[in-house]
Amino acid sequence: MAQKDSVEEFLVQAVSAAKSAGEIIRSGFYQAKHVEHKGVVDLVTETDKKCEEVIFNFLKQHYPDHKFIGEETTAACGASDLTDEPTWIVDPLDGTTNFVHGFPFVCVSIGLTIGQIPTVGVVYNPVMDELFTAVRGKGAFLNGKPIKVSSQSELVKSLLATEVGTKRDKSTVDDTTNRINSLLFKVRSLRMSGSCALNLCGIACGRLDLFYEVGFGGPWDIAAGAVIVTEAGGVLFDPSGKEFDITSQRIAASNPLLKEVFIKALQQSE
């Protein structure tokens, strides 16, 4: 039996919380949604809020001394600083636009940082019934089976994922599309799934070879995926080539063989 304060037990409880929220998402997926706008194209639904409440209530019962950062509570109450304390970082429904449109790339993302280091990660897509899990130093898994990043070493044969984000001012859109245009000449193809967490899991299980995103919502988008990628043998870094920073709203991921050529391609696309 795992100890109450062991990382293995943290994972067990995170999976339970993700499954509970996943049931809410799955039941609401094919129903009419009540949608609110956080921005021009940035959406939130009653399901987002309900899932975050369920997850936090569950985890707070088990770990009342831990800290909590969630997308919907943080969006409503302002930024939360990440400390060295054990901190649950939650996106209750990553891929809200997909959820609203009935596109099945949606997930619950639950990450735990200890000493600001991503230590436990759970990403659950309840529509496709895919559960990605990882504990630092223990490997990464999809539905209980070990996963690894791809072994692709050539940029031109690589599948790249990114997102356009939620900002629609001309300079941001131009920067985004110009970068994509540059990269499309160097890779095999491009995917935009609409979920940062699932893009990271795609890197972890070898479905994707390259991923980057700039200007996403916050650490809740990547806290769980960061553990899953690194435990699957992948690497995380800033798109500029600098060290990865979970609070920076900038991320790139790949297998180790592609890291340097990917950084060079990203720098040339600026």
Salt bridges, closest charged atoms under 4 A:
GLU8 OE2 - LYS138 NZ 3.66
GLU36 OE1 - LYS49 NZ 3.17
GLU71 OE2 - LYS38 NZ 3.12
GLU72 OE1 - LYS38 NZ 3.68
GLU130 OE2 - ARG207 NH2 2.67
GLU154 OE2 - LYS157 NZ 3.18
ASP174 OD2 - LYS170 NZ 2.60
ASP238 OD2 - ARG250 NE 2.91
GLU270 OE2 - ARG179 NH2 2.66
